Amino acid sequence: MKNYVHVIPHKLVEQLNEVNEIPTGVDIIQAPKIWEKTKGKGITVAVLDTGCDTDHPDLKDRIIAGRNFTKDDGGNPEIFEDYNGHGTHVAGTIAASLNNNGVAGVAPEANLLILKVLGKDGSGQYDWIINAIRYAIEQKVDIISMSLGGPSDIKELHDAIKEAVLTHHILVVCAAGNEGDGEYITDEFAYPGSYNEVISVGAVDLERHSSHFTNSNNQVDIVAPGEKILSTYLNGSYATLSGTSMATPHVSGSLALIKNLSKSAFERELTEPELYAQLIKRTVPLGNSPKLEGNGFIYLTLLDYVKKVFDEKALVELVK
């Protein structure tokens, strides 16, 4: 199967050597307010992308293993270094360590399994992705994050995703795509983001306005920050990138937090549909068409806020 898939197109806005901050995208989805309850410890996210800068100071403690499915480095499966930058950036948004330096990810204590399925040019074969999904299943990961896509609906890819989601209850999160024209009345489909079984993520800017490039279709589930996103980059550096590729890891990291929160609340492991429901309960509509924003913007503390409001109203009723 030699059809090719690519990183979801993205724009490099700026590259930096030193930073020391919680990125705005991580902050506005309210992740830091969840960290007193959980930072994602014990949850493993498989990142299917261009590999990772394994020596990056913000990532080296988060990476538990990896595997190369591409032809880079002679096809050596043990070398999963990133020569593109895309995968390192995605990994940082998910789980960069909270170490008082650099940046922090949404789930700064989650584990990262780096599965390199795209080469240094940002492209890869569908076979590589399919094999990586099956490998992730074998490794019993909790979440699969894919900021990649192509125009073709490939049955074997869909089958692998269905096995992950329906049989093994793995959450699969995918970028919706960057072929949008800013109009919700037109549909733009990219795969695997348009499969019903995945959580398809569109992008908004840091003011929560819909990004002009984000794909619109009836499979979009949720939106997250995807413009001017600061995260880890090559050679221990940092960069600001834009794209639905950057929105996707915000949701993958959020699910790592939600999975831990839900396990504590329900005292059992939730199924994939139950975890999806917990995610959607933490969304806020932005007033756009569902084709652009799905259920709305990820807002991790929403349930705490609703509970507080409900408790205050109940208290008033009791006083009456």
N, C-alpha and C positions, 0 to 999 in steps of 0.2 A: 504494500500500500504506500505509494510514493506521493500522494497528495501532500501539500505542505500547509502547515499552520504557522501563525506568526504571533509574536507578542502583540497584544492590542496596541495599536499605534499610540505613542505618547510624545509629549513635548518636554525636552530638557529646558527648564527655565533658568537655573543657576546652579553652579557647583561651588561648594565651600570646603575648606580644610578643617575648620573648627566651628563648632556650635555647642551650646549648652542650654537646652530648653526642651520642654514638652511641646511637640509640634501642635500647631493650631488645630489641625484636623483631629488629632487624638483628644484634644481638650474639648472641642465643641460637641463631640458625641458623648461627653461626660465620663469618659473612661477613668480619669484620675479619681473621681468620686466613688468608683467601685473598688479601687485598689485596697481600701481598708477591709473589704470583705474577701476579695480574691484578686490575684494577679495572673491567674491562669495556670498555676502550678499543677503539673501532672497531666495537662492536656497536650496532645501532640498534633501539630498542624503540618501536613505535607504540603510543601510549596513546589508546584510544578511550574518551572520557569527556566531562566537562563543560567541557573546555578547560583552560587553565593560567594562573596568575599569571605572565606572561612576564617581569616585572621582579623576581621574587623573587630575592634574592641567592644562594640555594642552588640555583636552577634556571636562571637566565638563561644560564649558560655551558654547560648541558647541552642546551638546546633548539636543534636544528639547523634546524627548519622546522615548519610547521603548516598546518592548513586547517580552515575552518569549514563543516560540512555542515548546520547548523541554521538556524533563522530569526532567531536573535539578531543584533543589529547589522544588521538589514535583510537578513540572508542574505549579507553580505559574506564571501566565502571567505577573505579575507586577515586577518580579525580572529578570533582564536581564544582570546580572553580568557575566563577563568573567572569567572562571577558566582555560582557555587554553593559552591565550595570542595572538592567531592569529587574532581575531577580533579587539582587541585593537590596534594592530600594523597597520592593514588595515585602521581603522578609523583615526589614526594619520596622515597617509600619505595623506588622503583625506582632512582633515580639522583641524589639530591641530592648536590651536590659536597662533597668532603672538604676544607673550607677553614678549619678551626679555628674555625668559628663556626656557630651554628644546628644543623642535623642533617646526618647523612650517610645516603645511600641504600645499598642492598645492593651496587650496582655504580656507584660514584661517578664513574666516567669514561665510562659508557655514553652514547650519544646518545639524545635523546628527540625523536620525531616526534609532535607534538600534533595529534590528529585529533578535533575537537569534534563529537560526534554527539548530545550531550544538551544541552538548553537550560538556562537559568538555573533552571528549576523542577525539573531533574533528569530530565526525560523527553524522549524523542525517537522519531522514526518508524523503523521497521525499514529503510526505504529509505535513510535517512541512514547507518545502520551498514553496510549492504551496500555502499553506494558508498564508504565509508571503507575497508572491507576491500579492495576492488578497488584503491583508490588506494594503500594500503599495499603491495599486491603490486607495483604499478607502480614504487613507490619502492624496491623490493628490500630491505625491512626484514628483520631477522633474527627478530624476535619481535613478536607482537601481544598486547597486554594489555587485557582487557575486564572491568572490575568493574561489570557491568551485566547485566540480564536481564529476562525477561518470561515469562508462562505459556504463550505460544503457540509451537508448533513450526512455524516458517516455512520452507518448502522453499527459497526463494531465499536466505535467510540460511545455511541448511545448505550449499547449493551453493557459496556464496562461501567458506565456511570450508573445505570440501573442496578447493576449488581452491588456497587458500593452503597447506594442509597437505600434501595428496597430490601436487600438481603442482609447487609451488614450495618445499617443505620449510621453510615458515615455522612456527615454534612458536606455537601459539595458546593462550593461558592465560586462563581464565575463572573468575569467582566461582561457587561452587556454589549460593549463595543463602542467604537468611536466614529461610526459612519453617519451619525445623526446630522440632520439639516436644521435642527431647531424647531421643527414642526411636528407636533404629535400626530397629525393626521396621516403622515407617511410612516411606513414601517421599515425598519432596517434590522435584519436578522444576522447574527453571527453565532457560530457553534463552537463550543458546547453551551454558550450562555443562553441560547434560546430553547434548550431542552427543558421540559416541564419539571423534571426531577431536580434540577439544580436551583440554587438561589442566585438569581441574576441581579447584578448590581449596576445601577446607573450612577452618574456623577452629578454633583452640585458644586458650586464654588464655596468659598469660605464665608460668604454671606447667605448661603443656602438658596441661591438662585440656580435654576437648572442650567447645566452646562450646554452650550450650543452644540457640542459634538456628541453628546450622549445618545445612544440608540434609543428609539422609541418602538415599542411593540407590546403585545399583550402578555409577554412572559417576564417582563421586568417585575421584580419583587420588592426592591428597596433601593434607596439612594444613600450615598455617603460622600464625604468630602473627596473631590477628585481634581481640584485645581490648586496649583502652587503648593503641593504637598512636600514637606521637608522630611527626608529620611536618609538612611544609610546609603553609601555608594561605593564605588570601587576604590581600592588602595587606602582603605581606612578613612575615606572622605565622606562628605554629605552632599546631597543635591536636592533641588526643588524640581519636581516633575508634575505634569498634568496628564490626566487621562482616566478612563474608567478602570484602567489597570491599577491606579492609585486608590480608587474608591473601594475596590474589592477587598484588599487586605484589612481595611477598617472593619468590614463586616466579619471577615474570618477571625480577626482578633477578638471582636465583640462576642462571637459565638464561643470562643474559649472561655471567656468570663461567664457568659450565660450558662454554659454547661456546668461549671462549678457551682454557680449560684443555685441552679435548679436541683442539682444533686443534693445540696444541703437542705433546700426547702422541701423537697418531696421524699428525701431519704431513700432514693433509688435512682438508677440510671434511666433517663427518659429516652424514648424512641426518637428517631429523626423527625417524624411529623410533630411530636410534642415539643421538641426543641425549636423547630421552625415556628410553632405557635408562640413560644416564649420570645423569640426574636421579634415577631410581628407585633406582639403586645408592647414592644419598646420602640414603636415608630410614631412619628408625628406627621400628619399630612401637611404638605406645603402649598396646596392649592393648585397644583398642576394636574394635567391629565394622568390617570393611572398608567397610561402607556409610557409616560416619561418618568414617573416616580414610584410606580407600583403602590405599595402600602404607605410609603412616605419615608421620612428621614430617620435614621437610626439615632435613638436618644436613650442611652442606657439607664438613666435614673428615672424614667417616666413612671414606672410602677411604684417607686418610692414616693414620688410626688402625688400620684393618684391616691395611694394609701393614706398619705398625710391629710389630703383634702377630705377624703371620705371619713377618716377618724375625727377630724375637726367638726364636720357636719353632724356626725353621729353624736358627738359630745354635746353639741348645741341642742339636738333633739332631746337628749337625756335631761339636760338642764331645764328645758321647757316642761 
